[in-house]
Each structure stands twice: as structure tokens, then as C-alpha cells.
Amino acid sequence: MKQEPKNIISRLLMLVLFFCFVTPTSFGQKSELSSDFHKNRRIQLREKLPPNSVAVFFSSPVRNRANDVDYEYHPDPNFNYLTGWNEPHAVLMVYSVPQKDDSGFFSEKLYVRERNPQNEMWNGRQLGVEGAAKMGFDRVVSKERFKKEQQAFDQFDQVLIFDFKNDVRDDPRDNSDLFDLQSHFRTTIGYTSDFNASLYRIYQRIRTATEEEAPYLKRLIRYQASSDSTLLKDPLINDFLNRDPNAQVTDLQTRSAYLVRDYNFDIDQLEQIMASLRERKTPEEIRLLKKAIRISTQGQVEVMKALHPQMTEREVQGIHQLVFKKYGAAHEGYPSIVGAGDNACVLHYITNDKTNIENQLILMDLGAEYNGYTADVTRTIPVSGTFTLEQRALYKIVYDAQTAGIDASLVGATFSDISKATNEVVQKGLLELGIIKSPEEYRRYLPHGISHHIGLDVHDPGLYGALEPDMVITVEPGIYIPEGSPCDSKWWNIGIRIEDDILITKEGPINLSIDAPRAWDAIEEMMRQKSALDDFILPVIANE
């Protein structure tokens, strides 16, 4: 039944009022994933750990917006994946072999903050130790005990961690906040203030490199040195780079082992292990991703119906966000890209402040985040409702390239296969239009990659080997021709990207974002439909 405009406006205003009063310091949606899901992920992690090792995970920090206002807390994706715990100042330890305490054996321990009535009055209810204990962990204790317990990390052959970032603030009111927990841990494992992660990684690679791997490692080091010249001042690295190709590397491996002798922690393995776990999605994860994607495609559809030349980039972004929140997506998965005309040629344009978008294409790259899982959908549409001849010619190239890329997204194929399929279409199309003179010039107008995993991160971790069933990836070719490009000026300031989210299955690729029209004629047809927002007109607020 079609709603009367008055009812539409009333409902929209109620939504706006509701979302204005959502506290910015709340701790996210209640997870739709079960405790068993997270417990099984920890079991899988444990099975992949090296012998006699422990993996240590820290929650993400509370990030400050300005003065005494913090951003809404967003959990660390790996921490969320393994625990479902969405509160700050927490530590998870997962052991390769069971440990023993007075209560018996355990294979994992979670440290969390205790409940604080004063904090809860301002920021909402916390779960505390008792709440976490109901989530299926072997051991849950107060975070204050992390510093008090005598952690004998030297008993492990390896302590697996992610390298530390510098975005953790110290709260002077809490002597066991994330800053203090990490500081204590770093001291305990011997991670000193002068620890050089770049040198450590190279030493480890030299220590384990085979003769066959040495030439590649040399190229990798030289590439890294192009942005960090201090690497070339290191004696061991210099000797490795300048050694005779026929000489043995045994002595260099001995020297590198000596240089890392005092460290039993590893800052690389955990990243690879987690990537291997997260790249294939479980049925529960696919269900959440499908929901996030359908919300995102509905946003694209509503904008297609509502768009008119008097709108601004920010208004277009606002319609997407309204749709996201209407369907229960608390956040965007990444900063929204809404660029019209020349702004569409800026790959990660997020300012979204252009006010005159008339007679231009508008590129909209947005993804709803639902229960932590994010979509990544892009559509490029004409603000006027109809593609011009030049816009349509370029759009057809991108559309055909994306179709080829989706068709290539088969079990056993590689990400390179997808890129090759799309790039060949773009090369051929640009040559036929006379925009480029030789095939290799296409990179001027398609400078980015074509595909990546999505999940808890918009660029979800993965090993990027052969495609396997239950992976969810994007396919996103584009063409971007900024003003001043060496081609006919009629092509200038046209930027086009089409991006869809693809589920890999044994039966072939499934386009999960197909609900948002991607063919040029289907887009024009959708833009002719009436929008629920046609009668949503606000009064003018005068500048004084």
C-alpha cells in the first residue's frame, strides 16, 4: 500500500530523532553469532598454533575525536572474531597446549574490565567478568589481574602477537587500561622501546630463507629500502644483498639467528594464521554478509529513485545512511565515497562536499556494516537520469569488464585470473575509443586492484591463493579520466566504478549484490521510478 507523504515525513523525522539520541559511547550491537561460533574459531586457531606457543590478542583502543569526546567504540575484528566481546580494555590468550591452575586445566584466558556503576550511568551497561563468563570461555578474570599475575612467557617457544600501534592513549584514572596492559606485556616479553620491527622481520626472513628464496628476498628488501633507506645501513642486510649468488647463506643465517636470540615473540605468524581462518566464511558469517549487502543494495536503489540535480554529494550519502540505519545497520563499514564529476576520479574521495552535481555521473561506493560484517558495493549513475553518449561508452567497457571478472571467479581460479579477465576488456575498450594508443597505457586509467575479500573488514585478511568455496570477494573494475589527461577532453572528469560482492561456490560465482541494477538501461529505468523521498522537503534555513 502506498503511504501518504505526511506519514512518510513523520516516520523519517522519528528516525532522525531516534538516531540523534543514540549514545556515541555505546559498545555496539549485540552479536547475532553464537558463543559456539566464537569458541569453534578459537579451537581452529589453537590447532594452527606452533608447538608450545601462546597467541596474545589485545582489544582495540578507545579513539578520541576531540577534547573529552571519544568516537563510538569499534571492536578489533580479530578479537571480535575469536570472542564476540565488544568492550574495550581486554586481553585474550590462546595456548597451544593446556595450562594448569588451582581450578584445573584451561586452553584460553580472557581478561576483561569489571562492571563500574558510575561508568555505566554515563555510557551504558557493561557485561563485566560475570557476563563474559557466560560466553563459553575456559577462564575469565578481571583485567587488573593481567599485571598482577606472574606471566611466565619465557616458558613458551613462541609468543605470537600482532605488532603494536601507537594509537593507544593512557587514561590516568585507570591503571589497568589498554595502555597499561600493553606496556606491562611489552616489558614482560622484552619488547623494548628501541625494537625495530622492520629489521626483525628481515632478520627472520634471512634466518629461514632457502637458496631458492634468496633472490626474491633480495628484491623484497630493496623494494622496502626504497621507502626506508636506513635498512641499507645495517651490516647484515648489506652483506646479504651483496653476497656472491653462488655463496652459501649459512653464515648469514647464523648471524641473523644471533641477532634475534633474545626474542621469543613473533609478529608475523599470527597475521597469516588469522588470514587463513577468516578468508573462508561459515554459513553464519555468510548470512550476516548477505544482510549487510542487501541493506547496501537497497540504499543504492533508493538513491537511484530519489536523485535529482539539485541534490549535493552529502545529501546522497545521507540517503544511503538513512536506509542503512532503517534496516538495523549500526555503522558504515568504511568512510563513504560519494563523488560526482571530477571527484569520481579520486579513488578514495571521502569529503563528499560538492554542492553542484548537475549533468554529471556520481560514483557511490558504500557498504553497510551489519553485526560487524561489511558489504562493499559501488554504483555509478547519471544525475540527470540518462547517460550521455560518452558516459555510456565508458560505462559499457567497465560493465563488460566486470562481467568478465565475475565469470572468472571460479573455484581454483586466482585473483590474478580475475584481474587478467577484466583488464583485457578495459585495454581493448580504451584502444577502440582512442583514449590510449598502446595496451599498457590502460593503467593510467585503471590504477587499482580488481578484487579483495570482505568480511569483518572491508579489506578482509586472506592468503590470496586459489579461490575456494565460501569465500566472499569483490569484483570492481573502473575507469577514471581526470581533467588534463592525454586524450580528447570530451572524456575528462568521467569516473566510473562498478563493484559487486561475489560468493564463491562449487556451482559458480553468485552475485550477492545483484538487487542494485548494474546495467546502464536498468539503472535508467530504476531512476524513472517514484521515490518515497519525493515529498520530503525541508524548510529553508537562511544564513544570517
N, C-alpha and C positions, 0 to 999 in steps of 0.2 A: 504494500500500500504506500502510495506517495505521501510524504509528510508535508504539512503546510509549512511555509517559510518561517512563521513565528515559532513553531515547535523546533525547527532546526536551529534557529538562533538561540533559543532558550537552552537547548541541550549543549550547544557549543560553549555558551557562557558558563554553564555549570561545570563543563570540563575544564575550562580555563581557570575558574576559581578553585576547583579541586586541586589541580596540579600546582597552583601557586602556593598552596599551603602544605605541600609535601616537604618534610624537613630535609634540608640538604646534607644532614649528617647521619641519616638513617643508613642501615647496613644491608641494603639490597633486598631483592626478592627472596622469598622462601623457596628453596630449591625444589624442583619437581623430580629431581633424581633421588633415588632411594639410597639409604645408608649402605645397602648391599652393593650398589653400583660403585660407590667410592671404595668400599672395602675390597672389592674384586680388583680395582685398579691398583691398590696398594699391594695386593698379592702378586699381581703381574709384575709390578716394579721389583718386588723382592726377588722374584725368580730371575730377573735380569742383572741383579747386582753382582759384582765380583765377590769372590770368597772373602770372608772375614772383613766385611766393609759395612759402612753405615752411610745412608743418604740423609742429608740435613736440608730442610726447606724452611725458609722464613716467609711469613705473610708479607704482603705489600705494605708500604708505608702510608700513613695519612699524609696527603699532599695539601699544602697551603695555597689558597687562592690569593689572599691578601690580608694583611693585618691579623685579625683574630677570626677570620672566616676560612674554613677548610673546604676543599672540594668534597663532593659526596664520595664516600669510600668505595673503592672498586677492588675486589679481591684479586690476588695474583692468580693467573689462570692455572698454573701447575698446582698451586696449593688448593685451589678450588676443585680441580680435577681429582685430586687424591683424597680430599677430606669433606668437601661440601661446606666447609667452615668459612663464613663470610665476615668475620670480625677481625680487627687489627691486633697487632702485638702478639703474634702466635708463632710457635716453632713446632715442626713435625720432624721426628726422627724415625727412619725405617731401617731395620737391621737385616743383614743378610742371613744371620743365624740368631736364634732366640737368645735373649738376655734373661738374667735371673735377679729377682729382688725378694724381699720378705714375703710377697704375695704369690710368688711363683714365677713362671716363665712368661715372657712377652716379646713380641716382634716389632712393636712400634710404640711410640710415646708422643702424645700431643700436649704441648704446654699452651695454656690459654689464660686470659685475664679473668680474675674473679668479678662477680657482679658488684656494681657500685651504685647504690640508690641515688646519690647526688648526680652522677653521670647519666643515669637512666632518666632522671627527671628532665634533663635538657635534650638528650639525644636518643631516647627510646630504649626499649627493653633489651637487655643483653642476656645471653644464654649462660655464660659462666661455666665453671667446671662441671656442675651438675648437668647442665644442658648438653654439653659436649659428651659427657659420659654415656648418654643415651643414644649416641650416634654410631656405636659399634667399634670403638677403638679399644685396643688392649689396655692401654694406660692413658688416663687424662689427669694432669696435675696443674696446679697454678703456675703461671709464668714466673712468679717470684722464685720458684724452686730451681729454675734453669741456672741461675747464678749460684745458688747455694749448694746444689748437688756437685759432687766432685766428678766431673765428666772425664773419664779416662780415655780420651780419643786416641792416645798413643797405643792403645791395645789393638786398634784396627790397622790392617794393612793399608786400607784406603778410606779416606773420608771424602765422600762425593758431595760437592756443593756447586752452586752457581756463583760466578764471580760477583763481588759486591759492587753496588752502585753508590753514588754519592748524593742521593736524593732523600736520605733519611734524616729527619730532624730530631733533636734531643729535646724532650719535654722535661724541664727541670722539676716539674711536680710529680714525676713518676720515675723512680729509679730502676724500673724494670720494663721500660717501654722498648720498642723495637731497636732504637739506637743503642740502648744499654745491653740488650740481649745479643745483638750482633757484635758489639765491642768486646763483651766478655768471651764470646765464641772465638773471635779472631785472635785474641790473646791466648786462649787455651790451645788452639791448633798451631800457633806460631805464624799466623798471617800478619806479618809486620807492616808498619806504615810505609816502608820502602819496597814492599813486594812489587815486582814488575811482572804483571800478568802476561804481557807480550813476550818478554824474554823466556818466561817459564814455559809458555806454550811451545815456543820454538825449540827450547832445550828438550822438551819431552818428545817432540817430533823427531829431532835428530837422534835421540836415545833409542828410538824404536824403529827408525827408518831402515828399510832393506836397500840393497844396491839398486834395485829396480825403481824404488820410490825416490831415490836421491835427486835425480834430475827435476822431477816435478816439485819437490820440496824447495829446491833452489829457486825455481821460478816463483813459487809462492812467497818466499822470503823477500825476493827482490821487489815483488809487487807491494808487499806490506811496507818495505823500506821507502817506497815512493811517497808515502804519506807520513812515515816516521823514520827520518834519516838517522836517528840515534841507534837504530838496530845495527847499522853498518859499523859502528864504533866498538861493538862487542867483539872481543878477540876470538871466541869460539865460533861465532857466526861468520866472521871474516875467514877463518881457517876452513870452515865448511864450504863457503861459497867459492873459495879459491883453490880448493884441493884438486889434485890431478883426478880426472874422471876414472882412471884405472886403479887409483889407490883405494885401499881398504878404509872403511869408516869406523873400524873397531875402536881406534884410539879416541876419535871424536865422541863416540858413544860412551866411552868410559868417562871422559871429561864431563859430558853433559849429565851423566848419572851422578857424578860427584857434586855438580852444582845444584842439583835438586834433592840431595841426600837428606836434607833437614825437613823436607815436606812430605807428609803422608796424605795431604789433601790433594784432590784432583778437581779442576774447574772446567773440564771439558766433557768427561764421560756422561755426566748426568743429563746434559743437554741432548746428547744423542739418544740416550735411553728414553727420555720423555718424548722425544720426537717419534721414536719407533712405536711408543704406546699410543700417542694421540693421533697419528696420521690416519688410522682406520677407525671409523666410528661404530659404536654399538647401536643397536636398534633404539635405545633410549635417547642417545645423542641425535640420531637421525630424525627422530620425532620432534625434538626441540629445534633442530635446524630447519626442518620443514615449516614449523610455525613461524620462526623468525623470517624466513624467506617469503612466506605467503603474506605476512604483515607488510614486508618491504614492497612486494609487487603491488599490493593494494594501495600503498602510498603513491607509487608511480602512476597507477590507473587514475586515482583521484586528482592528481596534478594534471594529467592529460586532459581530463574533463573540465577542470577549473581554470586552467591557464588562460590568461588574456594579456594583451600587450602592455596594459597599464600596471602590471604587477612588477615587483622587484625580485631580485635573487633571494633576498631574505624572506619574502612572503612565500615563495615557492618552497624554501626549506621549512618554513613554519607549517605548511600543509602536510608535508611528509611527517614531521614530528607529531602533529596532532593525531594523524592516523596511527602512528606507532603507539602512542600512549592510549588511544581509544581501545586498541586491541591488546593492551597489557604489556607492551614492551617498555620497560622502565628507562632504557637508555638507547642511544645510538651506539653501534659497535665501533665507530671511529668518527672523527670530525667529518661532517657532511661536506661534499664537494658539489656546489651548485654554481656553475659558471656559464654565462651567456657570452656569445660572440668571442672576443679575444680572450676572455677569461677561461673559455673551454680549452684553450691551448696551453694552459698552465696545469700540469699533471696533478699536483696536489694543492690546487687552489681551494682554500677554506675560508677566505674572507667573506665571500657571499654578500657583498655590499653594493653591488651595481644596481642603480635605480632605473636605468633606461635599457630595456631588453627588447624593445620592439624590432621586428623583422630580423631576428637573429635565431640561431639554434641555441638551445640551452642544454648543457650536459649535466645530468643529475646522477651522482654516484653516492648512494646512501644505503645503509644497512641497519635494520632494527636489531637490537640485542634483546633476545628473549631468554630469560633464565640463564644468562651468561653466554649463550651461544649467539653468534652474529651472522647475519646474512651479508651479502656484498653484491648489490645489483645496480647496474648502470643503464640508463636510457638517455638518448639524445633526441630531442623533439623540436619542431619549429614553433616558435612563439606565436607566429601568425596562424598556425593550424595547417599550413601547407608547405611542403619542401619546395625550395626553388630548384631550378634545373641543376645548378652547381652542387647544392646541398644534397640533392637526391643522388647525383652521380657518385659522390664520395661516400654517401651512406650505403649505397649498394655494394661498394667494394668492402666496407667494414662488415656488412651483413653477410656477404658471401664468405669472407674470411672467417668470421666467427662460426658459420655453419660448418665449414671445413674443419675447424678446430674441434667443435663438438663431436663431429663424426669420427675424428681421430682419437677421441677419449675412450679408448678400449682397454680392457684388462690386458696387461702385458705391454702396453704402449708406454712411452716415456713422455715426460714434459717436453723434451726436445722434439718429439714427433708432433705434438700439438702445435708448438711454435713453428715448425717447418711447414705444416699444412696451412696455417694462417698467413705466414709471411710470404709464401709463394703467391697467394691470391692478391695480397697488398702490392707486392712488386709488380705483378702483371697489370693490375688495375691502374697504378700510378704511371706506369710506362705508357699504357694506351691513352691516358688523358694528357700525356706530355708534361706531367708535373715533374718527373725525373727522367734523366737521359740514360742512366745505366742502373741495373738491378740493385747494386749495393747501396745506391743513394736512398733507398726506402727508409733506412734507419734514421735519416733526418726527420722523417715524419711519423715514425713509429719507434720511439726510443726505449720503450719499456717492455718488460716480460709479458707473457700471454696468460700464464696460469699459476695459481697457487692454491694451497689448502685453505679451507676455512673451518672454523670451529669455535672454541673459546676465544681465540684471537682471530682478527680478520685475516692476518697472515699467519695461519696456524703452523706450528712446527711440523716438520716431516723430513724424511730422509731423501725424498725426491728421487727415488729409484723408479722401478716399473710401477705402473698403476695397478692397484688391487681392488677387489670388490669392497664396498662400503667406505671408500674414500669419497670426500666431497670437495670438489675443486671449482675454481672459476675458469671461464674462458672469456678473455676480454681484449680483443684487438682494438686498435683505434688508429685514427689518422688526425694529425694536428698540424695545421699550416698557419703559423703566426705571421703577422704583418712583416713585410720585408723579406720573406722567403724568396729564393731564386726560382720563381715560377710566375705565371700570369697572376696579376693582382686580383683577378676575379675569385681566386681560391683563398685569398688571405682571410685570416680571422675565422676560419671554419675549424672547429674541433669536434670530433665525433668519437665516442666510445660506446660499445655495446658489451655488457657484461652479464653473464648468467651463471647460476650456481648449478653444478652438474654432479649428480650421484653416479658413481661408477658401479656397474653391476655386471654379472656374467652375461646377461642378455643384451648389454649395450648401455650407452650413456642415457640417463634420464635428466631432462632439463627441469629442475625443481622451481625455476622462476618463470616458467612459460606463461603464467597468468598475466604478466605485463607484456602487452604487444611489443614485438621487436621488428616486424616487417614494416616498411615505410607506409604502405597503404593501410595496414591495420592500425597504425598509430594515428594516421589522419582520420580514420573512421571513429576511433575512440575519442578523439578531440572534438568531434562534432556532437557528442552526447551531452545531455544536460548534466550539470553538476549540482550536488547538494549545497554547494557553497555559492551558487549564483546570486542568491538573495542575502548573503551575509555581507552587509555593507555597514561599516562603522562610521560614526560622525567624524568630521574633520577636526583635528586639533591644531589650532593656529599657533604659529611661532610668535612669541611676544618679546 
